[in-house]
Amino acid sequence: MKVLLLFTTLIVLIFIPAGSTHGTTVPSDQTDSVNLTQAAAADAGDTAFVYPLSPERKELLVSYSRFTNIWRFVIFFVDVIILILLLYLGISGKLKSWAVRISRKRFFTYLFYFLFFYLLYYLLTLPFNYYRDFVIEHRYGFSNQNLAEWFGENLKMLGITFVIGFIVILIAYWLINRFRRWWLYFAAGMIPFMVLIIIIFPVFLAPMFNKFEPLKDQNLAAEMTQLADRAGIVNPNIFQVDASKQSKKLNAYFTGMFGTKRIVLYDNIINALSVNELKFVMGHEIGHYKMNHIWKGLILAVLIMIVAGYLAARYLPRIIRNNSLRFGYDRLGDIASLPLLLLFLTVFSFVTQPVQNAVSRYHEYKSDDYGLRISGVTAREAATAFDKLSVYNLGDPDPSPIIEYWFYDHPALKKRIDNANKMYHIIHTGT
């Protein structure tokens, strides 16, 4: 249901647990899979096969990377086709009529319309989500969930995104119906809303899916605390999360604002990396913390929303006028226009994601540099940490330039290794 939250663009990525963005690791769109034989060994508790990368596993990495790249386009066109059908078959207009029959009060009309639309869209996309997130993840040995567990979390996320999406829609359509420059007021109004989401995510939303607790390894906790002290962070909030209950993937991320700021390490990454490798990961996350990358991401999100809203206000009313009989409504302020607005945002987000990703990759490089400086590890240890991320998650370390440019919000791992070697040389030679 990610498309339903495109109103908040980049911020969605910050608070959805399945796709944390500010981590050192390969993001979800860079992770790949293992074969069935290796998966069986992993399920039996044997992880010795994982590192280093074998020739057979490398072949699977390349093969699955090809699948992942194709899937990016498939799911984009699936979203587009579904939204077009909801528009041009007049289904959205009919959903609005049903909602009006239940209640003519605007709040309840919006509520029931969004409920009907949301459930319909969820059911139409469920087979694709099931295939990609459950079947594929099991086929290649990543997922640790059975069907009931996966579906239960899916429904939980459905409820969370419904509440957040409905609030955003109420704000958006109230502004559309009152102000000519609604898009400008909407972007301004989303700032406190998104800040609130980022603040409550670590405390209320993330714990609905996983257990967060202080680092269990006291030696590791002491090392991480010393590292934070070196960066000027007193009493750092460092948590480990039982992510292994969902997946075998490695990850770490920084999230939250003000009193809810925290650095989170997956239990998988704690088990897979050495102390010095974890110090580099931790240093990277501290870099995000110190350089205010969440705030910078928030500013970028607002700017993107302003541009998207301006273009929507300029061009969508003309489309509606030319297709009012077919759509079943005649103005953008009608709640039945939601699929058209989402269609525009889906295409706009796809077209502009190279800009968003370029900024994100820049932040990742800066955090890598900071992590190398603050942790004091060698370039070899940093490179090994990156290599393990590629091998364990089967992320393509050297994708085609166009794929990296368009889809990767983290730099290719090969480039990050090269950058770490270069920075280490600069740090220790001054040249």
C-alpha angles and dihedrals in degrees: 000000000000092000090066090064098048087112086080094043111184095013091070088069092056099058105032106097095210092062112034109179110194097065132117092232133087108283123237093269091057100049123104139180150254129238124261095259092053090043090057090052091049092050088053089057097257108133097157090098092064102077132078106028114256122212090248092051090048090056089053090048091056092044095049092043087059090052091049092052092050091047092056089064094039095056092045092055091043090058092046094049094047092051092046091052092049088053105040096040089055092239094134091053090051092051088053091051091052091050091051091052089057095047135350093202106110097231093053093040088056092044096052094040091052091045092053093043094045095050093045092050091046092053093047093051097037095090090054093046091047092051096047102036101034112019097040094040090054095041090058096040104251106109120082094184130100120221095266092052093047093047092045092056089044091057091045090054088046090059094046094049091045092058094044093043093049092052090051091048093050090053094044098049094042089056094042090056095047109036136045091213093044092144092064094050090044093055091048092047092050093061097075090036093054092043088054091051092050091049096049097040097082094042104039113009107040094048088059087072105029144017115252120198140155117279109286096206103081094198091052091045090053092050092049093047091051089050091051091048089053088056092050096254111138119204094357119205103236117168138178119213130205093238090148088080087072106027147358092230122120121235146151130184147175119227144155135056135245110345094000097059111130144158115227127199121193113234086234093061092046089056095044103046132063121242093260092047089051090049088058091049090048091048089053091053091047086054090059088047095050097041095051094235093164090057091048090049089051091054091050091049091053092050091050091049091052092053093044093047093048092052092045092051091048102047111020097069089059091053090049093050091052093049104029095124093048095044096044096231136070108208140046091239091067110102088226087072090073095102090052091050091047091047090054092047092048092054093040092051092048092050096045099040092098087066093048092045094047090057091046092050090051090053090049092053091049091050091048089054091048092047092052092050098044098041096050092215123145124260088247092057091048090048090049090053090053092045091052090051089055094045098043095042093032091228115168104251094198112031124172112283094243092052091049092045094050105034113017117095088181123053117257108275093239089058091048090053091049090048092050091052091049093048093047089055091049093048094051101036103028091229 
